[in-house]
């Protein structure tokens, strides 16, 4: 297996662009900064003579960079919004011991930078051969709301994009290409009791006691055990009882359950089982499908260019589910962040970022060659 790295000038360009993006604090609590990040990307594209489309859906900015409007053989997806942070210094990127630290370093500003530089360099190569942007073998979808569900980014825009294969650069690691992620079922439990003075609890009916009993019954439904944990799970992620008074039997309690399920589970069946087992009222807050890709020669080709990387699953969720619902094959892949995403130590191992660029570069060159010669994609794997 070939082991190379991109040229030093390409490495430096990806690194610098990642730093520039990290410096923009594009969290959901700062919508103007999310727009600033989108504007920065737009300006970069314009300066490099790249045609793009800018979207603003429900005040969520997104950008597509495609060969032709609404169509591309391969689609690379990444996002430029990041999770909230109290320590504002995390928006000042810092290199240390071969890693780049900062909010968004691994989730997901590096992926935006890497995708942009990839597109620019492939387009310039095509132009040298007499081609134009419509001859590109891949396009980009860059969005500003992945951290809050992606509904106005990938969820809205991807419906109008025709593609044969997608890669979400937002997860996995150099050793893992993800072809499955769990679905999400978030439920709100609301329990009603009877208020009374805390000195006379026998006159009331404690809603929290009822909720605790219901929770124990629900725990019995989620008793699966497997070494890889590829089974349904449940977490009580939020709970509140009463109105804040300390001398009152609470007459109301509310809890939120975060349930993750696999392709072997039926979310509606899980919901019905819970409703039949407990006294609390149940409201569905979120129901999102499993991401599961069908086999594809594109996956085989990506594995071919990814060393010893294996195909497997992750327990989280991503925007990949929106395209998977349409039956479009795809995967999630990424660089090495040493499980630091969403922490104050968020960072990316720079060598893995450059390696990922090289893998995708050669993968996309093979796609381009295949399209130009009109041969079967599987021949490119030989």
N, C-alpha and C positions, 0 to 999 in steps of 0.2 A: 504493500500500500504506500502510495506517495505521501511524503510528509514534507510540506513546504509551508512558507509563510508569505503573506503579501509583501511587496516592496516596502522599504522603510518610509517612503513618502506617503504611501497609502495608510500604513499604520498610524503615522503622525496625524493624517487628516481625520481618520476615524476617531482617534483619541481627542483631538482638539474639538471636534464637533460635539462629541459626547460631553466634554467639559462645558462648552458653551450652552448646551441644552440643560445640564444640571443646574447651572446658575439661575435659571428661570424657575421660580418656585410654583410650579403648575399643579397645585393641589385643588381639590374641589371647593375648598373654602376661599380660594382666590381665583374666581372665574376669569377675571381680567388677565391674570398671568397665564392661564391656559390659552387664552386668545393670543397673548403676547408670544407664547411658544409657537402657536400655529403660524403667526405672522413671521416669526423668525425663520421657520422652515420654508414658508412661501417665498421670502426674500432670497434665501439660499438657492431655491429652485430657479427663480427668475434670473439670478446672477449667473447660473450655469446653463441658461437657455433650455430649460426643461419645461415642457408643457404639463400643467396640472389643473385639477379642479378643486375648488375650495367650497366646503359645505358648512352651513351653520344651522343645525337642527336642534330646536329647543335650547338655544344658546350653547350648544356643544359644537366646537369647530372640529372638522376632520378634513383630510386631504387625500385625494387619489392621484396617483401618477401612473397612467396606463398607456399601453401602445396606441389604442384607439378608445374612444369613449365607451365605457361600460363593458370592455372585453379585453381579456388577457389570458394567454395559455397558463401561466403560473402567477399566483398572487402571494406576495409577502406582506404580512400584517404585523404591526407593532403599535404601541401607544405612547403618547407623550404626557399624559397626566400621571401623577404620582400620589402615593398615600400621604396622609397628613403627618406633620412632624412638629414637635414643640421646639426642638433645638434648631434654630434658624441657620446655625453654622454648617449644617449638613448640605446646604445649597452652595457651599464653597468647596468644589472638588479638590481632592488631595491625593497625590500619588504616594504610595508607601509600600515598600517591599514587593514590588511587582504587581500591585493592585491599585485600582482607582476607587477611592471612597467618596461617597456622597449620595444624597437622596435621588433615586432614579438610576444609579450606576448600573444595577443589574435589573431593575424593574421600572422603566424599560427604555430609558433614554439611549443607552448604548445601541439597542436594536434599531431605533430610529436612525441614528447616525450611520450605523453599518449599512442599513438598507439604502439610504440616500447615496452614500459613496459608491456602493455596488451599482446602483442604477446609473449614476453619472459615468462611471468608468466603462460600463458595458455600452452605454449610448455613444460615448466618444469612440469606442472601438468600432462600432457599427458605422458611424459617420466616416471614419477613415476608409471603410470598405465601400462607401457610397450609399449606405443605408440611412434611414431616418427613424424617428421614434416609433412609428407604426410597425417597424420591423422587430421591435424588442420582443423577447420571449417571456418577459415577466413584467409585472407592475407592482405598485405599492398601495397599501391602504393604511394610513396613519391617523389615529383617532385620539380624542380627548376625554373619553369617559369610561375606559375599561375598568378602572378601580371602583366604579359605582354600577357596574352591570353591563355596560356597553350597548345599551338599547338604542341610543341616539347616534352612536358611531357605527360600529360594524353591524349591529342589529338592523339599522335602517338602511345604510348605504349598500351593504353587500347584496341586498335583494336585487339590486339593479346592475350587479357585476356578474358577467358570465366568465367562469374560469374552469379549467380542467383539474386544477390542483392548487392547494394553498399550503403555506408554511406560516405558522404563527411563531414569531421569534419572541417568546415570552414564557419560558419554562424549560423543563428538561435540563440537560447538562451535556458535556461533551461525550459522555458514555451512554446517554439515554435519549432516544427519539420517541416522543410520546404519541401514541395513536388512540389512547383512551383516557377520559377523565370522568369522574363521577358527576351525576346530576345533583341538583339542589332542591330540597323541599324545606322551606322555612314556615313554621306554624306559630300562631299566637294562641296561647291558652288563656282563657278568661274564666275565673272562678268567682261565683257569687255565694256569699254567706249571709250572716246576720250580725249586725253591729251590737255591741253591748259594752258596758263599762268594764275595764280590765279587772276591777275588783270583784266582778260578778260574771266570770266567763261562762258559767252554766246557763246564763240567760241569752248567750249569743251562739253563733255558729262560725267558727274561725275559717275564713276563706283560704288562708294560707295552709292550714292543716289539710284541707281538702286537696289543694294543689299539690302538696307534698305526697299525699297518698296516690294521686293520679300520676305523678312523676315516677314513683316506684313501679307502678303498673306498666308505664311506657318503657322503662328500663328493661323489663322482662321481654319486650318485643325485640329489643336490640341486644341480644345475647350471643350474636355470632362471634366466632373466634377463628382466626386464620393467621398464620405467620406474616403474610403480606398485607393483611387488613383490607383485602379487596372484597369487602362486604358492606352492607349498609351500617351507618353509624349515626349516633344522635348525641348532641350536646345541648344542655340547657344553658343558653348564652346570656340570658337576661331575666331578671325576676324582680317584682315589686309587689308589696302588699300594703294595704292600708293607705291612709291619707297623710301620714307623717306624725300623727299623734301617738304618744307613747302609752297612753292609758285607755286605749280603745281596742276592743276585739275587731280585727279588720273584716269588713264585709265584702272586700273585693281584692283579688290577687291576679296578677298578670305575669305570664312567663313567655319567653320566646325560645323555640326549639330550632336548632340548625341540624337538618338531616341530610346526609349525603348517601346516595344510592348508586348501584351499579346497573349495568345492562341486564342483569339477572333479576332485578327488582321492578315491581310495578308501583309507581308513586301513588296512584289512586288506591291501590290495595293497601299500601302502608297507611294512608290517611284513614281509610275505612276501619282498619284494625284498631287504630288509635281511638277514633271516635266511639267505637263500640266498647272500648275498655275503660273509659274514664267518664267522670261527671262534668268536667270543665267543658265549656264551649270552645270549639276549634275553628280558627280562621286561617285560611291559606294566605300567607304574606308573599311568598315567592315559590314558583315551581319552574325549574329550569331543567332541560333535558340532559341526558348523558351525551358526552362527545365520544363518538366511536367511528373510526375511519374504516371504510371498506378497503380491501387490497388495491394496490395501484402500482404500475411499473415505475411511476415517479418515486414512490417510496423505495423501491428496490434500487433505483439509481442514486437516491440520496444516501442510502446505507452504503452503497458502493464507494461513495466519496467521503464517508465518515469513519473510516478506520474500523475499530472494533465496537462501535456504538451498537447497542441493542435496541430493539423495538419493545416498548413496554408502556406502563400506565403511570399516571400521577393522580393523587387524591384530591387535588384542587379543582378549580374550574376556570375557564377562560373564554374569550370571544370565539374560540374555535367552534363552539357548539352551534353558532348561528349558521355556519356553512355546512356543518355536518347534518343539520336538520334538512338541508336541501339535497342531501345525498352526494355532496361533493367530497371526494377523498382529500385528506390532508393530514398534517402532523404538526406537532409543537416541538421546537428545538431551541437550544440556547447555549450560552456560555456558562462558565463556572462562577457562581456567586457564593459558594460555600454556605448555603442556607442563610444568607444574611439579609435577604429581602425583608422589607418592613421593619427593620431594626435600626438602631443608631449606628451600627457597624456595617451598614449596607455597603457592599463593594463588589467589584468584578475583577477577576484575575485576568490581567491584560493579555497574557499569552493565549488564553482560551478564546478571548474576543478575536484576536488575529487569526487563530486557527479556524474559528467559525466562519470568518470572512472567506478564508481560503477554500473551505469545504463548499460553501454556497457559490463562490465564484466558479469553481470547476463544475459543480452540478449545473449551474445555469449556462455555462459555456457548452456543455453537452446538449442541453435542451435546445439552445440556439442552433447548434450544428445539426441536430436532428430535424428541426423545422426547416432549415435551409436546404437540406438534402432530401427532405421528404421521405425519410426512412422510418421504420418502426422504432418507437422509443426503446423497446427492449434490446435492439441491436446496439444501442449506445452503452449498454452494461457489459458487453462482451469485451 
